[in-house]
Amino acid sequence: MTPVADKEKLTPPKAGALDVLKVTDSRTGKEYELAIENGTVRATDFKRIRAGADDVGLMVYDPAFLNTAACKSAITYLDGEKGILRYRGYPIEELAEHCRYLEVAYLLLHGELPNLPEHEEWTRQITYHTMLHESIKKFMDGFAYDAHPMGILVATVGALSTFYPDAREIHDPELRRLQIHRLVAKMPTLAAFAFRHSRGLPYAYPDNDLSYTENFLSMMFKMTEVKYRPNPVLAKALEVLFILHADHEQNCSTSVMRAIGSAHADPFSSVAGACAALYGPLHGGANEAVLKMLAEIGSKDRVPAFLKEVKAGHGEKRLMGFGHRIYKNYDPRARIIKKIADEVFDATAKNPLLDVALELERIALQDEYFVERKLYPNVDFYSGIIYQAMGFPTSMFTVLFAIARTMGWMVQWEEMLHDPEQKIARPRQVYMGPAERRLFPLEQRKASSDQLTPCNWKPGQKTLGAA
Ligand code: ACO
């Protein structure tokens, strides 16, 4: 841009879009107008605000993307203040009540709910791809008996890319669709195989007569019977849980999926990365952490003492399954899960940890610490209690999340590839390390602890010389 005018317009507003943000740069006294579009200003507009000729321009500093929209998306709508979640415009409550997981998966992918013939064809496509290459079993066998199934999932889903080299053809719409079918179909099989490996059980192959969730239960729990007959209440509950986990806009693992995908990696490798992010206890790993926490508390009477410890920990010790970056109200998914818990417990034995969880929620929601910070139960608070009652070991909880979220990752990945504004993801940084310094030959150097490496250097400190 030519010399900065006294009053400069950046990204001139389009006809009809008249909202502007007016800013004054105190360094130069110049005023700027930045166009406001969809409640955002463009971070690149700030680049043109410079203090002088050799200034590279202003950047926006936003560690952990607390207030940065990285894409435009038409998939999931989330209002964290009001506790609203919608997929393609449909409220999550209605989808959970009236649809099955594969219907919702179709909705996410196609933007519309399927009619009967479309649903049949879609189900046929997914069912067709449930088998795994036999060599995947050898991969599974190589893991230690106590390997965490999420670790196995991360590795084996990434390994699938080597079986499907056509997955690299990410610009071919038909091949892209094929990989989406493969991934949605094979994730439950990989997950169930990982579980069976940990138990030393023979792998149970998919049963294509069963629905998506029934087949998963069959691959998990089938023993010597010729045909596994899943409990319909549990299969239905799993449908609901999968629907609730199917997408959640730009969360940590989805952002990873988009970031890896933006480098044009194949979708199997990108999903491996997304799974790795999900594995973390602050994200999808929280459901496992909640159960460990509830077991550690043990009984209702110990809840107040536990909450006291959390509050004294000042963030070091957290109430797992509570709090959310976006929801500053009750997570609508947690409300739905709480409702289906009773149906599940009627079909199984009641999980004794439910009482501890209810008491924890009751006290926390009245406690000033949690009220002030708007910390409410999130999706992970009650999901684990149900999964445990259904017979899943805690180490499988995040795996269940990954199966359901695969659809969301795929749809977000495709949307990113179609978006003409997207490029390879590459954030900027504010460099805080040493300025250029002199390098001394090995024999003349001080002990590294006395040198100013980026690890022991403090902002403002001068660089050190030789010994
Ligand atoms: N228990 C106790 N205190 C908490 C909790 C919690 N679960 N969550 C946040 N806080 C406190 C923080 O200590 C901080 O307090 P401070 O202002 O006194 O420093 C304040 O609330 C804000 O917390 P942040 O960490 O800044 O919030 P952020 O949006 O970065 O974190 C997160 C969100 C990671 C979900 C957080 O609430 C958390 O760690 N929760 C527990 C883990 C969990 O349940 N994760 C699952 C999230 S849902 C999902 O990913 C599927």
Boltz pocket constraint, residues with backbone or C-beta under 6 A from the ligand:
constraints:
  - pocket:
      binder: B
      contacts: [[A, 251], [A, 281], [A, 282], [A, 283], [A, 284], [A, 286], [A, 310], [A, 314], [A, 315], [A, 316], [A, 317], [A, 318], [A, 319], [A, 320], [A, 321], [A, 322], [A, 323], [A, 324], [A, 325], [A, 326], [A, 373], [A, 375], [A, 378], [A, 379], [A, 380]]
      max_distance: 6.0
